[in-house]
Amino acid sequence: MNHLIALFVALVLNAGANLLMKVGMKSVEASGGLFQNGAAGAVKTVLSSPVLFVGLACFALNAGFYMYALQSKMLKISIAYPLMVGGGFALIAVVARFHPALAERLTWTQITGVALVLVGIILIASQADAAAA
């Protein structure tokens, strides 16, 4: 598997994990909170909630794909991390805006901020290509 594809899969899994956990925690919050019954109760809550469990599984898979991507000699951490975090940030912002369970507000100022983050990622990635050449 290409290391850049693995990085993209890690990005999507990371964003998916965060979104799933946010959706799953809405019902947990309504019932008193994650640690209402201590650490053991929190583990039981996560394992008994399909949404939270899948979110946790996405985090685990994310780690595997990210580590695979990082083993590439060509893909530097100074490029991989901003791509994954910044790209995930943009993906989460857009999905959270349109997902019915989240329906988060996204103002023009926030849209501009997301666009600037994406421009920054493009600039970082383009300089990495120039440095490698």
N, C-alpha and C positions, 0 to 999 in steps of 0.2 A: 504494500500500500504506500502510496506517495505520502511523504511526511506533511506536506501542506494540506492534503485532503484529511489526514488524521487530525491536524490542528483545527480545521474547519468543523469536523465532527465533534471534537472536544468543545469547541465554542458553542455549538448548538446544544450539546448535552448539558453544558454548564448553565446556559440560559434557561433551558427546559427545566433543569433541577430547581433553579431559583423560582421560576414561575409556578411550578407544581407545589413547591413548599409554601409559597405565599397563599395559593388557593386552598391548600390543605389546612393551613393554620387558621383560616377563618372559622372553621367549625371547632377547632381546638380552643381558640380564644373564647368562643361563645360558651364553651362548657367549663370554663374556669382557668384555662391556661395549660401549657405543656408540663410544667413542673408542679402542678397542683398536688399530685400524689407522689412527689419525689422523683428521683432519677429512674427507678424501676417503673414507675407509672408512665414516665415520659417515653421510655423504650417500648412499653406495651402500646401506648398511643400511636407511636410511629409505625410499629409493626402491624397494628390492626387497621390502619388507614391506608387504603390502596393508593391514594394520591400522594401521601407523604412517603410511603414505601417506594413508589416508582421514582419520586424525586430524589430520594436517597440513592437508589440504584443508578440514576442518571449521573449523580456526582461521582459514584465509584467508576462507572464507565468512562466518564470525562477524564478522570485521573489516568486511566489506562491509555486512552488515546493521546492525551497530552504528553505523557511520558514517552510514548512511541515517537511522537513528533519531535520531542526534545533530543532524542538520540541521534538525529541527523546532524552531521558535521556542518552542513550548509545553513541550517536554520538556527540562528543565534537567539538566545533567550531575550535579548534586548529588542528583538523583532517579534518573537512568538508571543511573549506576554502581553505587549500592547495590542497585538492583533486579537488575542483571545478576550482580554478584558474589555477593550474598547468596542470590539465587535459585539460582544455579549451585551454590553451596556446598551448599545443602539437597538439590538434585537429585543431586549427586554422592554425598553421604553415603548417601542412600537406595539409589541404584542400586548403589553399591559394596558395600552390605550384602547385596543379593540376587543380584548377578551371580555366576554359578558360578566364573568365573576369578578373581574378587577375594575374594568371601566375607568382607569385612571385618566386624569386630565393631563393633556399635553399642550401647553401654551406655545405661542410662537417663539417666545424666549427659549423655552426648553427645546423646541425643534431646532432652533439655531444652534444651541449648545450641542445637541446630538450631531448635527451636521459638522460643526467645528471639530468634534472628537473624530469623526470619520475622516475629515480632511487631514487631521494630524496623523492618523494611522496610515493614510495613503502616503503622506510625506515621509514618515519613518520607513515604511516598506520600500518606497522608491529609492531612498538613499542607501538602503541595504543592498539593493540590486546593483547600484552604481559602485559601491565599495567592493562587492564581490567580483566585479568585472575587471 
